[in-house]
Amino acid sequence: MSSSGTGPEGDKPTGQDDAKPDESKGSDKDVTTSAAEPATTKTATMTTVEDVEPTPDEAPTGNEPPDDAPASDAPANEAPANEAPGNGAPADEAPGDNAPASDTSVNDADASQALAGDASASDASGNGAAASEAPGDNAPASDPFMNDAAASETFSGDAPASDASGNGAPAGNAPASDPFMNDAAASEAPGDNAPASDPFVNDVPASGAFASDAPVNGAAADEAAVSGAAVSEAAARETVAGKGAGDDAAAGGMVAPGTAASKVGAGKVSPGKGGKKQRSRPVRYARRAAFTVLGLIGFGIAAFAIAYVLTPVPSPQESAVAQGPSFYYSDGKTLIAKTGTNRDAVDLDKVPKGVREAVIAAENRGFYDDPGVSVKGTARAFWSTVSGEQLQGGSTITQQMVRNYYGGIGTERSVFRKLKEIMVSLKVGREKDKDWILEQYLNTIYFGRDAYGIQAAAKAYYGKDVSQLTAAEGAYLAAAIQQPTPFGSPTAARRPAAEQRWRAVLNNMVRDNAVTAAEVAQMTFPQPKKQKITDILKGQKGYMVNVAKKELLERRGYTEDQINRGGLKITTTFDEDLMDAAKDAVTSNVPDGMSKKIRTAMVSVDPKNGQVEAFYGGRDYLDEAGSSAFWDLAQAGSGFKPIALAAALDDGKTLSTSYDGSSPQYFNRTALRNDGNAQYGMVNLVTMTQNSINTAYVNLGQDIGTERIAEMAEKMGIPASQMTKAQRDAPSFPLGTVSVHPVQQAAVYATFASEGVYRKPYTVKSVSDESGEEKDFTEKGKRAFSQQVAKDATYAMSKVVQSGTGTGAQLSDGRDVAGKTGTTNGGRAIWFNGFIPQMATSVAMFRSDGKPLSIPGYGVYGGQLPAQMWNSYMSKAVAIKNFEIKEFGDPSSYPGSYGGTPSGRSTGAPSTPSDRPSRPPLTPNPGDGSRPPKPPSGRPTPPIPEPSLPGPGDPEPGDPGDGGGNPQRPNG
């Protein structure tokens, strides 16, 4: 074996292109690092030396230095790992072959160039004691100058460093005076560190070692050195966790600060004697992930078990009857009505088998087999709670019973409540008999029609005892559990959906072998009987309760069960005194002998917030359950014209803009006429509004486009669904061919009173639950048009009351009033819609069967009986509310009426009185910009009938259409 020296710094060994490991010695060829990477050192006190590249594994035998070693180098007389100790001296003999202490040229091999198998457990001065013989001495590497291995990859049980003198004494026991001791023990042995005077002490324990600090050279206690050097068996025997020797095995060698301690040894461990292959990083990560998942699963199981044990079964609610809601007037103190819970518990054996099987088929097919909860259903319910999406029901019969029967479960949508429900359901499912659970369920579940429990439902729907229910009736009641409100009244549009679900329940019963397909084929739909109303809701109270309850269901997110069982205190917007005034204004003005098929509605809205302060809903809730003010629809007639007026002003028209008011005029080959076919010529917006001139408004619609009018109607609260495409496209659209709810019309005029801000009317101010938590409700205003548009339109409508078709609405105190009359084709509906700055009120009269009106002593015009009722109510309202007298805002100009002298009036039979008063002299030219004088205060003289006005069968201005007053009632 020939030896080769090292050249100057940075040169390769002569005769060797690249430093390669001696593969014949079993060294790990994977443990390499790039020479280009900067090396790091672990100890700040190390002395910098030159880096040299390692030579091949060709250390000379015997004591002689390498042939080409520089004179200044310490002799590197190291015996191979399997030969006798250096210089033939036994391991326990005195040192003699170590490099002189003064030699500072012991150059560590660049750690980044060290190859697997090259790093030595001892440094160049270790004299090569055989690794297998001298305890504490490490096997030499083939590179005599390499004295450092990686500190970062070593593990517990570090091998002791070789004694500086090469005699195998543990480093921790070396005398402090030993000049060759350059490493302190890794952790515990006293006297670990050599004196500071020792010039060769250049390492302290490596800070990156695991468990007990491993030596920097990387030799593990029970494994082959990470650097590739074989650890001596003796060293391994003496090593115990926490008692490893110092970082460097060399005595007198110095670690170069550039040594890449964290890089060398990062590869595979040398499979030397006692070697153990290290797992790859992906495998370690996979094991850690697996342990983490198993830990989480275990934690979840433990948490579930603890929760199950710690969750008690609550006490049953008293008779399982929750407190019903209380409805209050707007003061929050005066009670309107307190509704209770209709319940009559029965034993399970009184419930026919077919009814029980219908409920199970509809709600929980596996009821008798499940533990009380459904895994699939629970997952569905959790997802619904977390995501906010409403999926199909996920609760079993046991879970539903637990919510209804036991106190303290709650009804809020939260994960905590759902977990509590599941725990209690599991306990109840284990502790209680299934028949007992089913009995409590059937006695507590809500079926609609204010019926709680199967017995109350049997009486409410079919007027019979539960024991007499048929399987078909039982299937209908089972179907009603999921949707109690629509099933409570399966009429008209609701009938198909109700029948479809009923048949679905029957199909489930066939699937479960509860009935046969042949039996189902013989069944007919069990139409429920008409619902009875309790006396507590007599008169207007039932309307108030029903309207408020409907709003909570449709707009505030409450369920019917929450309302009926939650003990809620519901404070409405209704003023008790105003409610009484509205009722009195209607009933005191209705003439004797008027048909009971004529319905009257009145609604009063606060413009500043949208609250419905009062309304008249009908003669009696027990006789007419649908509120005429909120439920019924009536054709708007001329009361729709102010919407067209606002659209024109918003489009840039002015009060002086004029349109042709002659009659008749033809549009799409259809003749449209004014009332009595009166001729007006060119008229401005004020005049055409004041006198409700049909043809002028049709021309306005053709000018700005009927679609623009429809858009304005939507901004003011009339849904697009209530305006068909055919109505929108028709030239007569500005004349009010659409049907509206009276409360919607009141909101339209409240928008003018609030100077252009629309607020959706509402009836519930607040709701408080049993815990005292209160929710307040408001409606945010949306600007429909500018303040100036509102002021201009209001000015035109004030002329209607001052000298137009609505003089009957003038108030006795002379305050500003604006409004618009409305009469429909054939006199099927009549309106007066008016407002003062603080309140807007609409009055409508129409027939429930859609036929023309006939009112004894009155004509069918909005300016007559509706305006009279409006006046009676508002005269009291301003006193009740103590409203100060306020004036409307100034318009942009004050155009007078001109070009409006009617002529050519047809001579129809003058048998019916008119709402049209005598007209004052018309001003031929626009005003000069000054506010015109008001008419004298005081209640006006009733309008004088004009013999030439049309009879009931003729249209009033602007009201052609398909009839009004038809109660096209919406669902609910």
ZAMARGU-4260 file (C-alpha; in steps of 0.2 Angstrom, whole numbers, plus 5000, padded with zeros to 4 digits):
<rodrens>
0) 5000/5000/5000 | 5007/5016/4995 | 5005/5033/5004 | 5001/5049/4996 | 5004/5066/5004
5) 4993/5081/5004 | 4997/5096/4994 | 4994/5114/4998 | 4977/5120/5004 | 4964/5116/4992
10) 4974/5104/4982 | 4969/5086/4979 | 4980/5072/4985 | 4993/5067/4972 | 4988/5052/4962
15) 4970/5054/4966 | 4956/5063/4956 | 4943/5062/4970 | 4944/5057/4988 | 4934/5041/4989
20) 4930/5029/5003 | 4938/5012/5004 | 4922/5002/5000 | 4932/4986/5004 | 4931/4991/5023
25) 4912/4991/5023 | 4911/5010/5026 | 4895/5019/5022 | 4897/5027/5006 | 4881/5038/5009
30) 4888/5048/5022 | 4895/5063/5012 | 4893/5081/5011 | 4897/5094/4998 | 4913/5103/4999
35) 4904/5118/4993 | 4893/5119/5008 | 4900/5130/5023 | 4904/5120/5038 | 4898/5125/5055
40) 4906/5122/5072 | 4897/5119/5089 | 4910/5126/5101 | 4916/5145/5101 | 4932/5141/5109
45) 4939/5130/5095 | 4955/5136/5087 | 4955/5138/5068 | 4966/5127/5058 | 4968/5124/5040
50) 4957/5113/5031 | 4964/5099/5020 | 4956/5086/5010 | 4957/5068/5016 | 4969/5056/5008
55) 4963/5038/5004 | 4963/5025/5017 | 4982/5022/5016 | 4989/5026/5033 | 5006/5019/5034
60) 5010/5004/5045 | 5021/5005/5060 | 5028/5021/5068 | 5035/5030/5053 | 5026/5046/5047
65) 5020/5046/5030 | 5033/5048/5017 | 5027/5065/5011 | 5020/5072/5028 | 5026/5090/5031
70) 5039/5092/5045 | 5028/5102/5055 | 5014/5088/5055 | 5012/5077/5070 | 5016/5059/5066
75) 5001/5050/5061 | 5006/5033/5066 | 4990/5024/5067 | 4987/5006/5065 | 4973/5000/5055
80) 4957/4996/5066 | 4961/4977/5065 | 4979/4978/5069 | 4989/4980/5085 | 4990/4997/5093
85) 5001/5010/5086 | 5019/5007/5088 | 5016/4990/5094 | 5013/4997/5112 | 4999/4988/5121
90) 4984/4999/5125 | 4989/5001/5143 | 5006/5006/5141 | 5012/5024/5143 | 5010/5035/5129
95) 5026/5039/5119 | 5020/5040/5101 | 5009/5055/5102 | 5012/5071/5093 | 5021/5084/5103
100) 5010/5096/5112 | 5018/5111/5103 | 5012/5104/5087 | 4998/5115/5081 | 4997/5109/5063
105) 4986/5095/5066 | 4974/5099/5052 | 4957/5092/5053 | 4950/5086/5037 | 4936/5097/5031
110) 4921/5089/5038 | 4911/5092/5022 | 4924/5081/5013 | 4924/5067/5025 | 4919/5051/5017
115) 4910/5037/5026 | 4923/5027/5035 | 4936/5041/5035 | 4932/5049/5051 | 4942/5042/5066
120) 4936/5041/5084 | 4953/5047/5089 | 4963/5062/5082 | 4980/5061/5074 | 4988/5061/5091
125) 4978/5046/5097 | 4992/5034/5090 | 4980/5022/5083 | 4976/5011/5098 | 4967/4996/5091
130) 4948/4999/5093 | 4945/4982/5099 | 4958/4982/5113 | 4960/4998/5122 | 4944/5004/5131
135) 4940/5022/5128 | 4950/5022/5112 | 4941/5023/5095 | 4946/5014/5079 | 4956/5025/5068
140) 4950/5032/5052 | 4960/5030/5037 | 4962/5049/5037 | 4975/5053/5050 | 4969/5071/5051
145) 4951/5069/5053 | 4945/5072/5071 | 4927/5077/5070 | 4911/5069/5065 | 4893/5076/5065
150) 4886/5081/5082 | 4868/5083/5076 | 4864/5065/5072 | 4871/5056/5087 | 4860/5047/5100
155) 4859/5042/5118 | 4873/5032/5125 | 4888/5041/5119 | 4905/5033/5118 | 4919/5040/5128
160) 4933/5049/5120 | 4949/5041/5119 | 4962/5046/5132 | 4974/5059/5126 | 4988/5048/5130
165) 4980/5034/5120 | 4980/5022/5135 | 4961/5020/5135 | 4957/5029/5151 | 4940/5037/5151
170) 4940/5055/5147 | 4931/5060/5163 | 4945/5052/5173 | 4959/5060/5165 | 4970/5070/5176
175) 4968/5089/5174 | 4986/5091/5171 | 4986/5079/5156 | 4992/5090/5142 | 4984/5079/5129
180) 4966/5079/5136 | 4956/5090/5124 | 4938/5084/5128 | 4927/5085/5143 | 4915/5071/5147
185) 4899/5073/5138 | 4888/5075/5154 | 4890/5070/5172 | 4908/5064/5177 | 4917/5077/5188
190) 4932/5085/5182 | 4926/5084/5164 | 4934/5099/5157 | 4953/5101/5156 | 4961/5116/5164
195) 4960/5132/5154 | 4979/5131/5154 | 4979/5116/5143 | 4983/5122/5126 | 4975/5107/5118
200) 4958/5109/5126 | 4947/5114/5111 | 4930/5106/5113 | 4916/5107/5125 | 4901/5095/5125
205) 4891/5096/5109 | 4875/5106/5112 | 4866/5096/5099 | 4868/5079/5106 | 4852/5069/5110
210) 4848/5062/5127 | 4865/5063/5134 | 4877/5073/5124 | 4886/5063/5111 | 4903/5065/5106
215) 4906/5077/5091 | 4914/5063/5082 | 4897/5055/5081 | 4902/5038/5089 | 4886/5031/5097
220) 4887/5020/5112 | 4879/5005/5105 | 4880/5009/5086 | 4894/5011/5074 | 4900/5029/5073
225) 4889/5040/5062 | 4905/5046/5054 | 4909/5029/5049 | 4922/5025/5062 | 4920/5009/5072
230) 4917/5011/5090 | 4927/4999/5101 | 4918/4986/5110 | 4926/4991/5126 | 4920/5009/5124
235) 4903/5003/5120 | 4903/4992/5136 | 4908/5007/5147 | 4895/5019/5140 | 4879/5022/5148
240) 4865/5034/5145 | 4870/5051/5152 | 4889/5046/5154 | 4896/5049/5137 | 4914/5056/5135
245) 4919/5072/5127 | 4916/5078/5110 | 4932/5074/5102 | 4941/5058/5104 | 4958/5065/5099
250) 4971/5071/5112 | 4979/5086/5106 | 4969/5087/5090 | 4960/5103/5087 | 4943/5105/5078
255) 4942/5117/5064 | 4929/5129/5065 | 4924/5126/5047 | 4920/5108/5051 | 4903/5104/5045
260) 4898/5096/5061 | 4879/5096/5057 | 4882/5088/5040 | 4894/5074/5042 | 4885/5058/5048
265) 4868/5064/5042 | 4867/5049/5031 | 4866/5031/5034 | 4874/5023/5049 | 4889/5012/5045
270) 4884/4994/5047 | 4899/4990/5058 | 4899/4979/5073 | 4883/4981/5083 | 4876/4993/5069
275) 4858/4997/5068 | 4850/5005/5052 | 4842/5021/5055 | 4824/5023/5048 | 4821/5035/5033
280) 4813/5052/5036 | 4797/5048/5027 | 4795/5032/5038 | 4797/5042/5053 | 4785/5055/5048
285) 4772/5042/5043 | 4774/5034/5060 | 4772/5050/5069 | 4756/5054/5059 | 4749/5037/5063
290) 4752/5039/5081 | 4744/5056/5081 | 4729/5050/5072 | 4727/5035/5085 | 4730/5048/5099
295) 4716/5059/5093 | 4704/5044/5091 | 4708/5038/5108 | 4705/5056/5115 | 4689/5057/5106
300) 4683/5040/5113 | 4688/5045/5130 | 4680/5062/5129 | 4664/5054/5123 | 4664/5042/5137
305) 4667/5055/5150 | 4653/5066/5142 | 4641/5051/5142 | 4645/5048/5161 | 4643/5066/5166
310) 4627/5070/5156 | 4612/5067/5167 | 4595/5064/5161 | 4585/5079/5165 | 4569/5079/5174
315) 4553/5079/5163 | 4545/5096/5160 | 4529/5098/5171 | 4516/5087/5162 | 4528/5090/5147
320) 4518/5106/5143 | 4528/5121/5139 | 4522/5139/5142 | 4513/5147/5127 | 4517/5164/5120
325) 4510/5181/5126 | 4506/5195/5114 | 4507/5213/5120 | 4502/5230/5113 | 4516/5242/5109
330) 4518/5248/5126 | 4524/5231/5132 | 4512/5231/5146 | 4495/5229/5140 | 4491/5211/5135
335) 4482/5207/5119 | 4481/5188/5122 | 4490/5174/5130 | 4488/5157/5120 | 4490/5141/5129
340) 4495/5123/5123 | 4481/5111/5117 | 4487/5094/5124 | 4478/5078/5130 | 4490/5064/5134
345) 4484/5046/5131 | 4491/5029/5134 | 4499/5020/5119 | 4487/5006/5119 | 4473/5018/5114
350) 4483/5023/5099 | 4478/5012/5084 | 4492/5001/5077 | 4490/5008/5060 | 4493/5026/5067
355) 4508/5021/5077 | 4516/5012/5061 | 4512/5027/5051 | 4522/5038/5063 | 4537/5026/5063
360) 4536/5024/5044 | 4537/5043/5042 | 4549/5048/5056 | 4561/5034/5061 | 4560/5017/5052
365) 4572/5009/5063 | 4565/5015/5079 | 4564/4998/5088 | 4581/4994/5083 | 4592/5009/5085
370) 4600/5014/5101 | 4591/5031/5102 | 4602/5040/5089 | 4606/5038/5071 | 4624/5040/5065
375) 4619/5045/5048 | 4606/5057/5054 | 4617/5064/5068 | 4631/5068/5055 | 4618/5076/5044
380) 4612/5087/5059 | 4629/5092/5064 | 4633/5097/5046 | 4617/5107/5045 | 4621/5116/5062
385) 4639/5120/5057 | 4636/5125/5039 | 4619/5133/5042 | 4612/5123/5027 | 4595/5115/5030
390) 4595/5097/5025 | 4583/5083/5029 | 4579/5079/5047 | 4592/5070/5056 | 4583/5066/5073
395) 4576/5050/5078 | 4560/5048/5087 | 4570/5046/5104 | 4579/5062/5100 | 4563/5072/5096
400) 4555/5065/5112 | 4570/5070/5122 | 4568/5088/5116 | 4550/5089/5119 | 4548/5079/5135
405) 4563/5083/5146 | 4568/5101/5152 | 4585/5109/5149 | 4588/5102/5132 | 4584/5118/5123
410) 4580/5121/5105 | 4594/5133/5099 | 4604/5127/5084 | 4621/5124/5092 | 4634/5109/5092
415) 4634/5109/5112 | 4615/5107/5112 | 4615/5093/5099 | 4629/5084/5109 | 4618/5085/5125
420) 4603/5079/5116 | 4613/5064/5109 | 4620/5059/5126 | 4603/5060/5134 | 4595/5051/5120
425) 4608/5037/5121 | 4604/5035/5140 | 4585/5035/5138 | 4587/5023/5124 | 4596/5011/5135
430) 4586/5014/5151 | 4568/5016/5144 | 4557/5004/5135 | 4554/5008/5117 | 4535/5008/5119
435) 4537/5021/5133 | 4547/5032/5122 | 4534/5031/5108 | 4520/5035/5120 | 4529/5051/5126
440) 4533/5056/5109 | 4515/5054/5103 | 4509/5064/5117 | 4521/5079/5115 | 4525/5081/5097
445) 4517/5096/5088 | 4504/5092/5074 | 4499/5109/5069 | 4482/5118/5072 | 4489/5122/5090
450) 4487/5103/5093 | 4501/5095/5104 | 4500/5076/5105 | 4490/5063/5095 | 4474/5065/5104
455) 4473/5084/5102 | 4477/5082/5084 | 4464/5069/5081 | 4451/5081/5088 | 4458/5096/5079
460) 4459/5088/5062 | 4445/5075/5062 | 4434/5079/5077 | 4436/5062/5084 | 4445/5052/5098
465) 4462/5045/5093 | 4455/5027/5095 | 4444/5030/5080 | 4457/5036/5068 | 4459/5026/5052
470) 4476/5021/5045 | 4473/5034/5031 | 4470/5048/5044 | 4485/5042/5054 | 4496/5043/5039
475) 4490/5061/5036 | 4494/5066/5054 | 4511/5058/5053 | 4514/5068/5037 | 4510/5084/5046
480) 4524/5082/5059 | 4537/5088/5048 | 4527/5103/5040 | 4513/5107/5053 | 4508/5124/5046
485) 4504/5120/5028 | 4495/5103/5033 | 4485/5113/5045 | 4475/5120/5031 | 4477/5109/5015
490) 4466/5119/5004 | 4469/5127/4986 | 4487/5127/4982 | 4492/5117/4997 | 4482/5102/4993
495) 4493/5094/4980 | 4509/5095/4991 | 4499/5088/5006 | 4492/5074/4996 | 4509/5070/4989
500) 4517/5068/5006 | 4503/5058/5013 | 4505/5046/4999 | 4524/5045/5002 | 4520/5040/5020
505) 4508/5026/5014 | 4522/5020/5002 | 4534/5019/5017 | 4521/5009/5027 | 4520/4997/5012
510) 4538/4996/5012 | 4538/4991/5031 | 4524/4979/5028 | 4512/4989/5039 | 4499/4989/5026
515) 4497/4981/5009 | 4498/4989/4992 | 4480/4984/4989 | 4474/4992/5005 | 4483/5008/5000
520) 4474/5008/4983 | 4457/5008/4992 | 4461/5023/5003 | 4455/5041/4999 | 4463/5057/5004
525) 4457/5061/5022 | 4452/5079/5020 | 4453/5087/5038 | 4438/5097/5044 | 4437/5116/5045
530) 4448/5122/5059 | 4439/5130/5075 | 4446/5145/5083 | 4446/5148/5102 | 4436/5163/5109
535) 4451/5171/5116 | 4455/5177/5099 | 4438/5185/5096 | 4436/5201/5087 | 4452/5210/5082
540) 4463/5201/5094 | 4464/5186/5083 | 4470/5196/5068 | 4484/5205/5079 | 4490/5188/5086
545) 4489/5179/5069 | 4498/5194/5059 | 4512/5195/5072 | 4514/5176/5073 | 4515/5175/5054
550) 4528/5189/5053 | 4539/5179/5066 | 4538/5163/5055 | 4541/5171/5038 | 4553/5186/5042
555) 4561/5183/5059 | 4566/5164/5059 | 4555/5157/5072 | 4547/5140/5071 | 4529/5137/5075
560) 4534/5126/5089 | 4546/5139/5096 | 4532/5151/5097 | 4519/5140/5104 | 4530/5132/5117
565) 4544/5144/5121 | 4535/5155/5133 | 4539/5170/5123 | 4534/5188/5127 | 4529/5196/5110
570) 4528/5215/5109 | 4519/5221/5094 | 4519/5238/5086 | 4500/5240/5088 | 4494/5255/5098
575) 4479/5250/5108 | 4470/5267/5107 | 4473/5268/5088 | 4467/5250/5086 | 4451/5255/5094
580) 4450/5271/5084 | 4452/5261/5068 | 4438/5249/5072 | 4427/5263/5077 | 4430/5273/5061
585) 4425/5258/5051 | 4410/5251/5061 | 4402/5269/5064 | 4402/5273/5045 | 4396/5257/5038
590) 4378/5260/5032 | 4365/5249/5038 | 4360/5235/5025 | 4377/5234/5017 | 4381/5216/5012
595) 4393/5206/5023 | 4402/5201/5008 | 4409/5218/5007 | 4426/5218/5016 | 4434/5234/5023
600) 4452/5236/5027 | 4462/5250/5036 | 4481/5251/5039 | 4491/5265/5047 | 4510/5265/5046
605) 4523/5276/5054 | 4533/5284/5040 | 4549/5286/5051 | 4551/5267/5055 | 4538/5257/5045
610) 4529/5251/5061 | 4511/5246/5058 | 4502/5256/5072 | 4485/5251/5069 | 4474/5241/5057
615) 4456/5235/5055 | 4456/5217/5049 | 4438/5212/5048 | 4422/5210/5057 | 4428/5196/5068
620) 4443/5184/5068 | 4431/5169/5073 | 4421/5173/5057 | 4433/5180/5045 | 4450/5172/5050
625) 4460/5180/5035 | 4464/5198/5039 | 4458/5210/5025 | 4472/5222/5028 | 4486/5209/5027
630) 4479/5194/5018 | 4467/5200/5005 | 4471/5208/4988 | 4462/5221/4979 | 4465/5230/4963
635) 4474/5246/4966 | 4465/5257/4953 | 4469/5276/4953 | 4478/5274/4969 | 4493/5267/4959
640) 4494/5283/4949 | 4506/5292/4961 | 4519/5278/4958 | 4518/5283/4940 | 4520/5301/4945
645) 4535/5298/4955 | 4543/5288/4941 | 4540/5303/4929 | 4548/5315/4941 | 4562/5304/4945
650) 4565/5302/4926 | 4567/5321/4925 | 4550/5327/4921 | 4543/5342/4931 | 4527/5347/4938
655) 4524/5358/4923 | 4527/5344/4911 | 4510/5342/4901 | 4501/5327/4892 | 4486/5326/4882
660) 4470/5323/4893 | 4457/5321/4879 | 4446/5307/4878 | 4444/5294/4871 | 4461/5290/4865
665) 4467/5274/4856 | 4482/5263/4861 | 4485/5247/4852 | 4468/5249/4844 | 4460/5249/4861
670) 4450/5265/4867 | 4454/5272/4884 | 4443/5285/4891 | 4442/5297/4906 | 4428/5296/4919
675) 4412/5302/4910 | 4423/5304/4894 | 4428/5321/4900 | 4439/5331/4889 | 4454/5340/4897
680) 4466/5345/4883 | 4484/5347/4888 | 4486/5346/4907 | 4502/5347/4918 | 4506/5334/4931
685) 4497/5343/4945 | 4481/5344/4936 | 4481/5326/4929 | 4484/5320/4947 | 4471/5332/4955
690) 4457/5326/4943 | 4464/5308/4940 | 4464/5310/4921 | 4466/5293/4914 | 4472/5297/4896
695) 4485/5309/4902 | 4492/5296/4913 | 4492/5283/4899 | 4502/5296/4889 | 4514/5298/4903
700) 4517/5279/4904 | 4520/5279/4885 | 4533/5293/4887 | 4544/5286/4901 | 4540/5268/4898
705) 4529/5257/4908 | 4544/5247/4914 | 4551/5262/4923 | 4534/5263/4932 | 4536/5245/4937
710) 4553/5248/4943 | 4547/5262/4954 | 4533/5251/4961 | 4546/5238/4966 | 4556/5251/4975
715) 4540/5256/4985 | 4536/5238/4990 | 4526/5231/4977 | 4534/5214/4972 | 4537/5210/4954
720) 4528/5194/4957 | 4512/5204/4959 | 4514/5213/4942 | 4513/5201/4927 | 4522/5204/4911
725) 4505/5207/4902 | 4500/5220/4915 | 4518/5229/4914 | 4517/5230/4895 | 4499/5236/4894
730) 4496/5255/4891 | 4484/5255/4905 | 4497/5249/4917 | 4499/5267/4925 | 4480/5266/4929
735) 4482/5253/4943 | 4478/5236/4935 | 4488/5226/4948 | 4481/5220/4964 | 4490/5224/4981
740) 4487/5221/4999 | 4481/5236/5009 | 4496/5236/5020 | 4507/5237/5004 | 4497/5252/4998
745) 4499/5261/5015 | 4518/5258/5014 | 4518/5266/4996 | 4511/5282/5004 | 4522/5281/5019
750) 4536/5282/5007 | 4530/5299/5001 | 4527/5305/5019 | 4545/5300/5023 | 4551/5310/5008
755) 4557/5296/4997 | 4563/5282/5010 | 4554/5266/5009 | 4553/5255/5024 | 4544/5238/5024
760) 4530/5238/5036 | 4532/5227/5051 | 4521/5222/5066 | 4533/5215/5080 | 4544/5226/5090
765) 4553/5214/5101 | 4553/5196/5108 | 4558/5190/5125 | 4561/5172/5130 | 4559/5164/5146
770) 4577/5168/5151 | 4574/5186/5149 | 4584/5188/5133 | 4576/5201/5121 | 4577/5203/5103
775) 4572/5220/5095 | 4567/5221/5077 | 4568/5236/5065 | 4567/5239/5046 | 4581/5248/5037
780) 4575/5262/5026 | 4579/5262/5007 | 4578/5277/4997 | 4566/5275/4982 | 4568/5293/4975
785) 4575/5310/4980 | 4567/5321/4993 | 4563/5334/4980 | 4554/5321/4970 | 4544/5317/4985
790) 4540/5335/4989 | 4534/5338/4971 | 4523/5322/4971 | 4516/5327/4988 | 4512/5344/4982
795) 4502/5336/4967 | 4493/5325/4979 | 4489/5339/4991 | 4479/5346/4977 | 4468/5330/4977
800) 4463/5334/4995 | 4461/5353/4993 | 4451/5353/4977 | 4451/5337/4968 | 4443/5320/4970
805) 4448/5318/4989 | 4441/5333/4997 | 4432/5322/5010 | 4449/5319/5018 | 4452/5337/5024
810) 4455/5337/5042 | 4446/5350/5053 | 4462/5357/5060 | 4467/5363/5043 | 4484/5353/5043
815) 4492/5348/5027 | 4485/5332/5020 | 4489/5323/5004 | 4482/5308/4996 | 4474/5299/4981
820) 4457/5291/4978 | 4456/5275/4969 | 4441/5266/4960 | 4442/5251/4949 | 4434/5245/4934
825) 4416/5241/4937 | 4417/5248/4955 | 4424/5231/4962 | 4436/5240/4974 | 4437/5258/4981
830) 4451/5266/4990 | 4457/5282/4999 | 4476/5283/5003 | 4481/5298/5012 | 4495/5304/5023
835) 4501/5318/5035 | 4520/5321/5038 | 4519/5309/5054 | 4507/5295/5047 | 4501/5286/5032
840) 4484/5277/5031 | 4475/5267/5018 | 4457/5262/5017 | 4450/5249/5005 | 4433/5242/5002
845) 4430/5227/4991 | 4420/5211/4989 | 4427/5194/4994 | 4419/5186/4978 | 4425/5200/4966
850) 4408/5206/4961 | 4404/5225/4959 | 4401/5235/4975 | 4384/5241/4980 | 4384/5253/4996
855) 4367/5260/5002 | 4368/5279/5001 | 4385/5280/4993 | 4393/5279/4976 | 4407/5267/4972
860) 4421/5280/4972 | 4436/5281/4984 | 4432/5299/4987 | 4416/5295/4996 | 4415/5281/5010
865) 4433/5277/5011 | 4438/5295/5012 | 4425/5297/5026 | 4432/5283/5036 | 4450/5289/5033
870) 4444/5306/5040 | 4435/5299/5055 | 4451/5289/5060 | 4464/5302/5057 | 4455/5315/5066
875) 4456/5304/5082 | 4474/5298/5078 | 4481/5315/5078 | 4474/5318/5095 | 4479/5301/5102
880) 4497/5303/5096 | 4496/5322/5100 | 4504/5326/5083 | 4509/5344/5080 | 4503/5352/5064
885) 4517/5351/5051 | 4518/5357/5033 | 4524/5347/5019 | 4541/5352/5011 | 4540/5365/4997
890) 4540/5359/4979 | 4552/5364/4966 | 4538/5375/4958 | 4520/5379/4960 | 4512/5376/4944
895) 4493/5380/4944 | 4480/5369/4935 | 4477/5374/4917 | 4470/5367/4902 | 4459/5356/4913
900) 4442/5363/4910 | 4432/5347/4906 | 4420/5348/4892 | 4410/5336/4881 | 4405/5325/4896
905) 4394/5311/4892 | 4376/5310/4898 | 4375/5294/4907 | 4361/5290/4919 | 4365/5301/4935
910) 4358/5288/4947 | 4373/5286/4958 | 4381/5300/4968 | 4399/5305/4964 | 4414/5308/4974
915) 4419/5322/4963 | 4417/5339/4971 | 4413/5355/4963 | 4429/5361/4955 | 4436/5378/4960
920) 4441/5390/4946 | 4456/5383/4936 | 4472/5394/4935 | 4477/5395/4916 | 4495/5397/4919
925) 4509/5390/4930 | 4511/5399/4947 | 4524/5413/4950 | 4534/5402/4962 | 4525/5407/4978
930) 4516/5395/4989 | 4497/5396/4985 | 4485/5400/4999 | 4477/5385/5008 | 4458/5383/5007
935) 4448/5388/5023 | 4450/5377/5038 | 4436/5366/5044 | 4428/5351/5039 | 4422/5352/5020
940) 4405/5351/5014 | 4401/5334/5007 | 4404/5334/4988 | 4388/5338/4978 | 4383/5324/4967
945) 4385/5328/4948 | 4370/5321/4938 | 4381/5318/4923 | 4393/5306/4932 | 4393/5288/4927
950) 4384/5274/4937 | 4392/5260/4946 | 4395/5250/4930 | 4406/5263/4922 | 4424/5265/4925
955) 4431/5279/4937 | 4446/5288/4930 | 4460/5276/4926 | 4453/5260/4931 | 4451/5248/4917
960) 4456/5231/4920 | 4449/5213/4925 | 4440/5218/4940 | 4446/5222/4958 | 4443/5216/4975
965) 4445/5198/4970 | 4453/5191/4986 | 4467/5181/4978 | 4474/5176/4994 | 4492/5171/4996
970) 4497/5155/5005 | 4497/5159/5024
</rodrens>
